[in-house]
């Protein structure tokens, strides 16, 4: 069989066509490579499998004279009387106990999912009254309750306070905070919380943020791995998953589901502004259209100077002190600055930096740019 003859021009033309095809394939693959692959456990959680907050009221004893002043915090004395009565100690009526080594505290802890009776929990102890320090104190048995007012743990132990301080003669030195401490492993779980993993035929996955594309992709990768009909997206946040019948199969099934990878779509363009700190954060999807901005700073300064008015000799008047207030207002002229269109985050940041505005003024500028239709992003103020 004879091979077709290719001249030099044909070889150059074929090499050029193959090069164009390779460039086109790389261009088509670039957006897919730009999207990071994430696991399902990073974008969704199992409904009902979550920690629960516990809270309790207790007493810290053994303080070195830094406890509550019982005359100003009567609930500390009442709590101590109730505790002593439970221990068989009766306090005579009308007895005013002047205690300095007891403090009322609020005890908080987090009960993790699947916690079983007997497991230890870390607790945080915070002062409720006017104690000066909880350093060196001991928390006595405190029941910790959940939102249903049921007792789920019991806390007791010696506090660890990271701060230190001393005071004498009107002077005071303090390092860190003295009115809150922790007890590692200071609580013991007494009751377990039910979980939906062993209940019903279906389990519900909740996305961390609502997104129809992510919900569709999660259901798609689960069905591709375990068969059609295993998962279905109910809305932009909820995915319903059909579970195996036995508990051990469900655990293995959920472990495989959480480790499945999916291509996450680009997030919606958003600008987050913290009005208290002046911080401005924007994601990579923010784009800026061409616009012109004029910005000027307005500053107001107020200064007060004491002025002493002294009467003349033998006039019988009195010397008085008054204040002279000086108010000045200065407005800097703002030049018109043209912002070019930017499609990348670096270009948007470079354009906004050219204004020379402070973070506090940047919020007003971004809102004005969005109102003009030149900012393609959602502005959220926190």
C-alpha positions in Angstrom: 0.0 0.0 0.0 1.5 3.3 -1.1 1.7 6.2 1.3 0.4 9.6 0.1 3.1 12.1 -0.7 3.2 15.3 1.4 5.3 18.2 0.3 6.9 20.8 2.6 4.1 23.3 2.2 1.5 20.7 3.2 3.5 19.8 6.3 3.7 23.4 7.3 0.0 23.8 6.8 -0.8 20.7 8.8 1.5 21.8 11.6 -0.1 25.2 11.7 -3.6 23.6 11.9 -2.5 21.3 14.7 -1.1 24.2 16.6 -4.4 26.2 16.2 -6.3 23.2 17.5 -4.0 22.8 20.5 -4.4 26.5 21.4 -8.2 26.2 21.0 -8.2 23.2 23.3 -6.1 25.0 25.9 -8.4 28.0 25.7 -11.4 25.7 26.3 -9.8 24.0 29.2 -8.6 27.1 30.9 -11.9 28.1 32.5 -12.4 24.6 33.8 -8.9 24.6 35.4 -9.5 28.0 36.9 -12.5 26.7 38.9 -11.2 24.9 42.0 -12.6 21.5 42.9 -14.1 21.2 46.4 -15.5 18.4 48.4 -19.1 18.1 49.3 -18.3 18.3 53.0 -16.8 21.8 52.4 -20.0 23.3 50.8 -22.8 21.4 52.6 -23.7 19.9 56.0 -26.1 17.2 57.1 -29.3 18.7 58.5 -29.6 18.0 62.3 -26.0 17.0 62.7 -24.7 20.1 64.5 -23.4 21.2 67.9 -25.8 22.4 70.6 -25.1 25.2 73.1 -25.3 24.6 76.8 -25.6 27.2 79.6 -25.7 27.0 83.4 -25.5 29.2 86.5 -23.0 28.4 89.3 -20.7 29.6 92.0 -17.0 29.9 92.1 -15.4 29.5 95.5 -11.9 29.7 97.0 -11.1 33.2 95.7 -8.5 35.2 97.5 -10.8 38.1 98.6 -11.6 39.0 94.9 -15.2 37.6 94.9 -18.5 39.4 94.7 -19.5 42.1 97.2 -22.6 40.4 98.6 -24.2 43.7 99.6 -24.4 44.7 95.9 -25.0 41.2 94.5 -27.7 39.7 96.7 -28.3 36.8 94.2 -24.8 35.5 95.2 -25.9 35.1 98.8 -29.2 33.6 97.8 -27.5 31.0 95.6 -25.0 30.1 98.4 -27.9 29.7 100.9 -29.7 27.4 98.5 -26.6 25.3 97.9 -25.9 25.0 101.6 -29.5 23.9 102.3 -29.1 21.1 99.7 -26.0 20.0 101.6 -27.8 19.9 104.9 -26.5 23.2 106.3 -29.2 25.6 107.6 -28.5 29.4 107.8 -30.4 31.2 110.5 -32.9 33.8 109.3 -31.6 37.3 109.2 -27.9 36.3 108.9 -26.0 38.7 106.7 -23.0 36.9 105.2 -20.2 39.2 104.2 -18.3 37.0 101.7 -15.4 37.9 99.6 -14.3 34.5 98.3 -17.5 33.5 96.3 -18.6 34.8 92.9 -21.6 34.1 90.7 -20.7 32.9 87.3 -22.3 31.8 84.0 -21.0 28.6 82.6 -21.2 27.8 78.8 -20.2 24.8 76.8 -20.8 23.3 73.3 -22.2 19.8 73.0 -20.8 18.4 69.8 -22.8 16.1 67.5 -22.9 12.4 68.5 -21.6 13.2 72.0 -22.3 10.3 74.4 -22.7 10.1 78.2 -19.4 10.1 80.0 -17.5 12.2 77.4 -15.7 15.3 78.7 -16.4 18.9 77.5 -14.4 22.1 77.8 -16.4 24.9 79.6 -16.0 28.6 79.8 -16.7 30.4 83.1 -17.6 34.1 83.1 -18.3 36.4 86.1 -21.9 37.7 86.5 -21.4 40.0 89.6 -18.8 42.5 90.6 -15.9 40.2 91.3 -12.4 41.5 90.8 -10.8 38.2 89.7 -11.7 34.5 89.2 -8.0 33.5 89.4 -7.5 30.5 91.8 -11.2 29.7 92.1 -13.0 26.4 91.9 -16.4 25.9 90.1 -18.7 23.7 92.2 -21.2 21.3 90.5 -23.2 23.2 87.9 -25.8 21.6 85.7 -25.7 22.7 82.0 -29.0 22.9 80.2 -30.0 23.1 76.6 -32.6 25.1 74.8 -35.3 22.6 75.9 -34.3 23.3 79.6 -33.1 19.7 80.0 -29.8 18.9 81.7 -27.2 17.5 79.3 -23.9 17.9 81.2 -22.5 18.6 84.7 -19.5 21.0 85.1 -17.0 21.3 88.0 -13.3 21.9 88.4 -10.5 24.4 88.9 -10.4 27.5 86.7 -7.6 28.4 84.4 -7.4 32.2 84.1 -4.8 33.5 81.7 -4.6 37.0 83.2 -2.9 38.4 86.3 -3.2 41.6 88.3 -2.5 43.5 91.5 -3.8 46.7 93.2 -2.7 48.7 96.2 -2.9 52.3 97.3 -5.2 53.3 94.5 -2.8 51.9 91.8 -3.7 48.9 89.7 -1.8 46.7 87.2 -3.6 44.1 85.1 -2.6 41.8 82.3 -5.3 40.2 80.1 -8.8 39.5 81.4 -9.4 38.2 85.0 -13.2 37.7 84.9 -13.3 34.8 82.6 -11.6 31.4 82.5 -11.8 27.9 81.1 -11.9 24.4 82.6 -10.5 21.9 80.0 -12.6 18.8 80.3 -14.5 20.4 83.1 -17.9 19.0 82.2 -19.2 15.5 81.7 -22.0 14.6 79.3 -25.0 13.2 81.0 -27.4 12.8 78.1 -27.1 12.3 74.4 -28.9 14.2 71.7 -30.7 12.3 69.0 -29.5 12.6 65.4 -31.3 12.1 62.1 -28.7 9.8 60.6 -30.6 6.7 61.7 -34.1 8.0 61.2 -36.1 7.8 58.0 -35.3 6.7 54.5 -34.0 10.1 53.3 -31.4 12.5 54.6 -31.1 16.2 53.9 -28.0 18.0 52.9 -28.0 21.8 53.4 -25.6 24.0 51.4 -23.7 26.6 53.4 -25.0 29.3 51.0 -27.9 29.2 48.6 -26.8 28.5 45.0 -28.8 26.7 42.4 -25.8 25.7 40.4 -24.0 24.2 43.4 -27.2 22.3 44.4 -27.5 20.8 40.9 -23.8 19.8 40.9 -24.0 18.1 44.3 -27.0 16.0 43.2 -25.3 15.3 39.9 -22.1 13.9 41.4 -24.0 11.8 43.9 -26.2 10.3 41.2 -23.1 9.6 39.0 -21.4 7.8 41.9 -24.4 5.8 43.4 -26.9 5.7 40.6 -29.8 7.8 39.3 -32.4 8.8 41.8 -30.1 8.7 44.8 -30.1 12.5 45.3 -32.4 15.3 44.1 -32.1 19.0 44.5 -35.2 20.4 46.2 -34.2 24.1 45.9 -31.2 26.3 45.9 -30.0 25.0 49.3 -31.5 21.6 50.1 -30.5 18.3 48.5 -32.5 15.1 49.5 -30.5 11.9 49.6 -31.8 8.3 49.7 -30.0 6.4 52.5 -29.1 2.7 52.8 -31.1 0.7 55.4 -28.5 -0.3 58.0 -26.6 2.1 60.3 -23.1 0.9 59.3 -24.0 1.2 55.6 -25.2 4.8 56.3 -22.0 5.8 57.9 -19.9 4.4 55.0 -22.3 6.0 52.5 -22.1 9.4 54.1 -18.3 9.2 54.3 -18.2 8.5 50.5 -20.7 11.3 49.8 -18.7 13.9 51.8 -15.5 13.1 50.0 -17.0 13.4 46.5 -15.5 16.3 44.5 -17.3 18.8 42.4 -16.5 21.8 40.3 -17.7 24.9 42.1 -19.0 27.7 40.0 -17.7 31.2 40.3 -19.3 33.0 43.3 -21.6 36.0 42.8 -19.9 39.3 42.7 -20.0 40.8 46.3 -18.4 43.7 48.2 -18.4 43.3 52.0 -18.1 46.5 54.0 -17.6 46.6 57.8 -19.0 50.0 58.8 -17.4 49.8 62.3 -13.8 49.1 61.3 -13.8 50.6 57.8 -12.7 47.3 56.2 -13.7 46.7 52.6 -13.4 43.2 51.1 -14.4 42.1 47.6 -14.1 38.8 45.7 -12.6 38.1 42.3 -16.0 38.3 40.5 -16.3 42.1 41.0 -16.0 44.1 37.8 -15.9 47.8 37.3 -17.2 49.8 34.3 -15.6 53.0 33.0 -16.8 56.0 35.1 -15.6 59.3 36.5 -15.5 60.1 40.2 -14.9 63.4 42.0 -14.3 63.1 45.8 -13.4 65.7 48.4 -12.7 65.4 52.1 -14.6 67.5 54.7 -12.9 67.9 58.1 -14.2 69.6 61.2 -11.9 70.5 64.1 -13.2 71.8 67.5 -10.7 73.1 70.1 -11.5 74.6 73.6 -9.2 77.0 75.4 -9.8 77.9 79.1 -9.8 81.6 79.8 -9.4 83.0 83.3 -11.3 86.2 84.1 -9.9 88.0 87.1 -11.6 91.1 88.6 -9.7 94.3 89.5 -8.2 95.0 92.9 -10.7 95.8 95.7 -13.6 95.4 93.3 -15.2 92.6 95.3 -15.6 90.4 92.2 -14.8 86.7 91.9 -12.3 85.0 89.6 -14.1 82.9 87.0 -12.9 80.4 84.4 -14.6 80.2 81.0 -13.9 78.3 77.8 -13.4 79.7 74.4 -14.4 77.3 71.7 -12.9 77.5 68.2 -14.6 75.6 65.4 -12.9 75.3 62.0 -14.2 73.5 58.9 -12.0 72.6 56.0 -13.0 71.1 52.7 -10.5 69.8 50.3 -11.3 70.1 46.6 -11.8 66.9 44.8 -10.5 66.5 41.2 -12.5 64.5 38.7 -10.7 61.2 38.3 -11.5 58.8 35.5 -11.7 55.1 36.4 -11.0 52.7 33.5 -13.1 49.6 33.1 -11.6 46.6 35.0 -12.5 43.0 34.6 -9.9 41.6 37.1 -9.7 42.1 40.8 -6.2 43.6 40.5 -7.5 46.2 38.0 -10.5 47.1 40.2 -8.2 47.6 43.3 -5.7 49.7 41.2 -8.5 51.9 40.0 -10.0 52.5 43.5 -6.6 53.2 44.9 -6.1 56.0 42.4 -8.8 57.9 44.2 -6.8 58.1 47.4 -9.9 57.8 49.6 -10.0 56.4 53.1 -11.8 53.1 53.8 -14.6 55.1 55.4 -15.1 57.2 52.3 -14.7 54.2 50.0 -18.2 52.9 51.1 -19.9 56.1 49.9 -17.9 56.0 46.6 -18.8 52.3 46.0 -22.5 53.0 46.6 -22.4 55.9 44.2 -20.6 53.9 41.5 -23.2 51.1 41.9 -26.0 53.6 41.7 -24.5 54.9 38.4 -24.5 51.3 37.0 -20.7 51.0 36.8 -20.2 48.5 39.6 -21.3 44.9 38.9 -21.5 43.6 42.5 -23.7 43.4 45.5 -22.7 45.6 48.4 -23.3 44.1 51.9 -22.7 46.2 55.0 -22.0 44.3 58.2 
